[in-house]
Amino acid sequence: MADDRIERIVRQKLRSAGRQVGEAKQAYRRAKRAARADLPFREDGKARIVCRRYAERRAVEVDAEGRPACFDARSQDCQGCVEDIHAGDVETW
């Protein structure tokens, strides 16, 4: 009898934890989409941004992580650009 009760409680807690993980994943996906949605896009789906590294206008694809196709992980300017995209402060044209 006590074993049934413990098993029921454990199952309830596992279901609750599973729901919380699912909700967190959805919130994360929505936040990533929202960051991309703030960018102006051309008809071909490329985002119109001003490159911080070379100070020029670019039309680039942006991946699901909010990184432009020209992103270079070693560049501080590129790192800053991605941070700006996530914050919604990236310069566009």
Secondary structure, DSSP 8 states (H G I E B T S, - for coil): -HHHHHHHHHHHHHHHHHHHHHHHHHHHHHHHHHHHHTS-B-TTS-EEEEETTTTEEEEE-B-TTS-BTT--TT-HHHHHHHHHHHHT---B-
